[in-house]
Every structure is written in structure tokens, then in C-alpha cells.
């Protein structure tokens, strides 16, 4: 899978209403479980699961951010090409 394909799939996932609901419900469940758990060792395990959940979402966000980077690079290249054409219209470069 190319970086662009990963980025597109990650964006689709982040925009998907079901995925949003699943992420929110999972977080709520973990927080609720943490609030009810009296055992400190179990609390630590729940906190680790919460951290993993957050990191997973952050990975999707990082992959999706690649689309913005690609769009910015393409726009920048277009501007540079236009500038070159204006500065050196006879060169064909």
C-alpha cells in the first residue's frame, strides 16, 4: 500500500460516522471502567488501553495528514512552475 493510499484510507476512516461512534463509545467504556475500578494495577492496565486507543487514532490522523502535505507540495510546485514561466517564458523549462 502506498503512502497516498494509506492517507486516503485513514481519512475515510476518520470521516466515517460509524468509526467516530465506535471510537467515542470505546473511550467512554474505558473511562467508565477506570472510574469504577478500585484496584490500582487494573487501573494502570486500563490507562494503558486508553493510551493505545489514543495512539491508534493519532496514527490515523498522521496518515491522513499526508494528503494535506501532498496537496501543499502540488500547489507549491504549480506556483514554482508558473513563476519559472513568467521569469523565463522563452526557455520552455
ZIVENVEN-V240127 format. One record per residue. N is the residue number from 1. PHI is phi in whole degrees, 0 to 359 (none if undefined). NEAR is the number of other C-alpha atoms within 10 Angstrom. D_CENTER is the distance of its C-alpha to the mean C-alpha in Angstrom with 1 decimal. Layout:
# ZIVENVEN-V240127
n: [N | N]
phi: [PHI | PHI]
near: [NEAR | NEAR]
d_center: [D_CENTER | D_CENTER]
This chain:
# ZIVENVEN-V240127
n: [1 | 2 | 3 | 4 | 5 | 6 | 7 | 8 | 9 | 10 | 11 | 12 | 13 | 14 | 15 | 16 | 17 | 18 | 19 | 20 | 21 | 22 | 23 | 24 | 25 | 26 | 27 | 28 | 29 | 30 | 31 | 32 | 33 | 34 | 35 | 36 | 37 | 38 | 39 | 40 | 41 | 42 | 43 | 44 | 45 | 46 | 47 | 48 | 49 | 50 | 51 | 52 | 53 | 54 | 55 | 56 | 57 | 58 | 59 | 60 | 61 | 62 | 63 | 64 | 65 | 66 | 67 | 68 | 69 | 70 | 71 | 72 | 73 | 74 | 75 | 76 | 77 | 78 | 79 | 80 | 81 | 82 | 83 | 84 | 85 | 86 | 87 | 88 | 89 | 90 | 91 | 92 | 93]
phi: [none | 283 | 302 | 295 | 297 | 300 | 298 | 295 | 294 | 296 | 297 | 301 | 298 | 294 | 275 | 289 | 296 | 295 | 299 | 300 | 296 | 296 | 299 | 295 | 294 | 298 | 297 | 301 | 298 | 293 | 296 | 299 | 298 | 297 | 295 | 273 | 280 | 276 | 281 | 297 | 295 | 293 | 298 | 298 | 297 | 294 | 298 | 298 | 295 | 298 | 296 | 297 | 300 | 297 | 296 | 298 | 297 | 297 | 295 | 302 | 295 | 295 | 299 | 296 | 298 | 300 | 298 | 294 | 298 | 298 | 296 | 296 | 298 | 296 | 296 | 299 | 296 | 299 | 297 | 296 | 297 | 295 | 296 | 300 | 295 | 290 | 283 | 224 | 294 | 273 | 279 | 74 | 264]
near: [6 | 7 | 12 | 14 | 14 | 16 | 22 | 18 | 15 | 22 | 19 | 14 | 17 | 17 | 11 | 11 | 11 | 11 | 13 | 13 | 11 | 11 | 17 | 11 | 12 | 14 | 16 | 13 | 13 | 17 | 16 | 11 | 15 | 19 | 11 | 10 | 13 | 10 | 9 | 10 | 10 | 13 | 18 | 12 | 12 | 18 | 16 | 12 | 14 | 19 | 12 | 12 | 15 | 13 | 12 | 13 | 15 | 12 | 12 | 19 | 16 | 14 | 19 | 23 | 16 | 19 | 19 | 12 | 11 | 13 | 12 | 12 | 12 | 12 | 12 | 12 | 12 | 12 | 12 | 12 | 13 | 13 | 12 | 14 | 14 | 10 | 10 | 11 | 11 | 8 | 8 | 7 | 8]
d_center: [16.2 | 15.3 | 12.2 | 12.3 | 12.8 | 9.9 | 7.7 | 9.9 | 9.9 | 6.3 | 6.8 | 10.1 | 9.2 | 7.4 | 10.4 | 12.9 | 15.4 | 16.5 | 13.2 | 13.0 | 16.6 | 16.3 | 13.7 | 16.0 | 19.1 | 18.2 | 17.5 | 20.8 | 22.6 | 21.8 | 22.7 | 25.8 | 26.7 | 26.3 | 28.6 | 31.2 | 31.3 | 34.3 | 34.0 | 32.2 | 31.2 | 29.6 | 27.8 | 26.4 | 25.2 | 23.5 | 21.8 | 20.5 | 19.2 | 17.5 | 15.9 | 14.8 | 13.3 | 11.4 | 10.3 | 9.2 | 6.9 | 5.7 | 5.5 | 3.6 | 1.0 | 3.6 | 4.7 | 4.1 | 5.5 | 8.1 | 9.6 | 10.4 | 11.9 | 13.8 | 15.1 | 16.2 | 18.0 | 19.7 | 20.9 | 22.1 | 23.9 | 25.5 | 26.8 | 28.2 | 29.9 | 31.4 | 32.6 | 34.1 | 35.9 | 37.3 | 38.5 | 39.9 | 40.5 | 43.3 | 41.4 | 39.2 | 36.4]
